[in-house]
Amino acid sequence: MLRVQMIEISEAAERDALQDVAACNLDIIGGTVFGIQLNNLRVDAGLTQQALAERAGGLSMATVGSYEQGVRFPNYLTMLKLARGLGCHPAQLVPLVWEEDLKNE
């Protein structure tokens, strides 16, 4: 079972963390965790992929879908647009994953 935990961090730490995550090549596990979180936040907000794409500054529905499926991972600026479109804090898009949970998968 995959567990995620949200923590509160300063804006500077959030910016640094998001830049680090966006700069690295994430493996399939990282992309999948992001996709699950994005999907959960979108559904909780009552949005379709198309509605989120439009609210996030003109992304395509296919792009949002590829993020949710873990096929692609957005860059830093796109993550900020997605957060704005969802009405959430950008840090909510990048949940912490406990390593011991990944080992049990």
C-alpha positions as CSV (number, residue, x, y, z in Angstrom):
1,M,0.0,0.0,0.0
2,L,1.3,3.4,-0.9
3,R,0.9,6.1,1.7
4,V,1.5,9.8,1.2
5,Q,2.0,12.5,3.9
6,M,1.6,16.2,3.5
7,I,3.8,18.6,5.5
8,E,3.9,22.3,5.8
9,I,7.1,24.0,4.5
10,S,8.2,27.6,3.9
11,E,7.7,29.2,0.5
12,A,11.5,29.2,-0.1
13,A,11.8,25.5,0.8
14,E,8.8,24.7,-1.4
15,R,10.3,26.5,-4.3
16,D,13.6,24.8,-3.9
17,A,11.9,21.4,-3.5
18,L,9.7,21.8,-6.6
19,Q,12.7,23.0,-8.7
20,D,14.7,19.9,-7.5
21,V,11.8,17.6,-8.4
22,A,11.2,19.2,-11.7
23,A,14.9,19.2,-12.6
24,C,15.4,15.5,-12.1
25,N,14.4,12.6,-14.3
26,L,11.8,10.9,-12.2
27,D,11.4,7.2,-12.5
28,I,8.0,5.6,-13.0
29,I,7.2,5.4,-9.3
30,G,7.7,9.2,-8.9
31,G,5.7,10.0,-11.9
32,T,2.9,7.6,-10.8
33,V,2.8,9.2,-7.3
34,F,2.5,12.6,-8.8
35,G,-0.2,11.4,-11.2
36,I,-2.2,9.8,-8.4
37,Q,-2.0,13.0,-6.4
38,L,-2.9,15.2,-9.3
39,N,-5.9,13.0,-10.1
40,N,-7.1,13.0,-6.5
41,L,-6.9,16.8,-6.2
42,R,-8.7,17.3,-9.6
43,V,-11.5,14.9,-8.7
44,D,-11.8,16.5,-5.2
45,A,-12.1,19.9,-6.9
46,G,-14.9,18.6,-9.1
47,L,-13.0,19.3,-12.3
48,T,-12.7,17.3,-15.5
49,Q,-9.3,17.0,-17.2
50,Q,-10.4,19.5,-19.8
51,A,-11.6,22.0,-17.1
52,L,-8.3,21.8,-15.2
53,A,-6.3,22.2,-18.5
54,E,-8.2,25.4,-19.2
55,R,-7.9,26.7,-15.7
56,A,-4.2,25.9,-15.7
57,G,-3.4,28.4,-18.5
58,G,-4.3,26.6,-21.7
59,L,-2.8,23.1,-21.2
60,S,-4.3,20.4,-23.3
61,M,-6.5,17.7,-21.8
62,A,-4.1,15.1,-23.2
63,T,-1.2,16.8,-21.3
64,V,-3.2,16.6,-18.0
65,G,-4.0,13.0,-18.7
66,S,-0.4,12.1,-19.4
67,Y,0.6,13.7,-16.0
68,E,-2.1,11.7,-14.2
69,Q,-1.0,8.5,-15.9
70,G,2.6,9.0,-14.9
71,V,3.7,9.2,-18.6
72,R,5.0,12.7,-18.3
73,F,6.1,15.0,-15.4
74,P,5.5,18.8,-15.5
75,N,8.2,21.4,-15.2
76,Y,8.2,23.9,-12.3
77,L,6.1,26.5,-14.1
78,T,3.5,24.0,-15.2
79,M,3.3,22.7,-11.6
80,L,2.5,26.2,-10.5
81,K,-0.1,26.5,-13.2
82,L,-1.7,23.2,-12.2
83,A,-1.8,24.3,-8.5
84,R,-3.4,27.6,-9.5
85,G,-6.0,25.7,-11.6
86,L,-6.7,23.4,-8.7
87,G,-6.9,26.2,-6.2
88,C,-4.3,24.4,-4.0
89,H,-0.8,25.0,-2.7
90,P,1.9,23.8,-5.1
91,A,3.4,21.6,-2.3
92,Q,0.2,19.5,-2.4
93,L,1.2,18.3,-5.8
94,V,4.4,16.7,-4.5
95,P,3.5,14.4,-1.6
96,L,6.2,12.7,0.4
97,V,6.4,8.9,-0.1
98,W,7.7,6.7,2.6
99,E,10.6,4.5,1.3
100,E,9.5,1.5,3.4
101,D,6.1,1.6,1.7
102,L,7.8,1.5,-1.7
103,K,9.9,-1.5,-0.6
104,N,6.7,-3.4,0.2
105,E,5.1,-2.8,-3.2
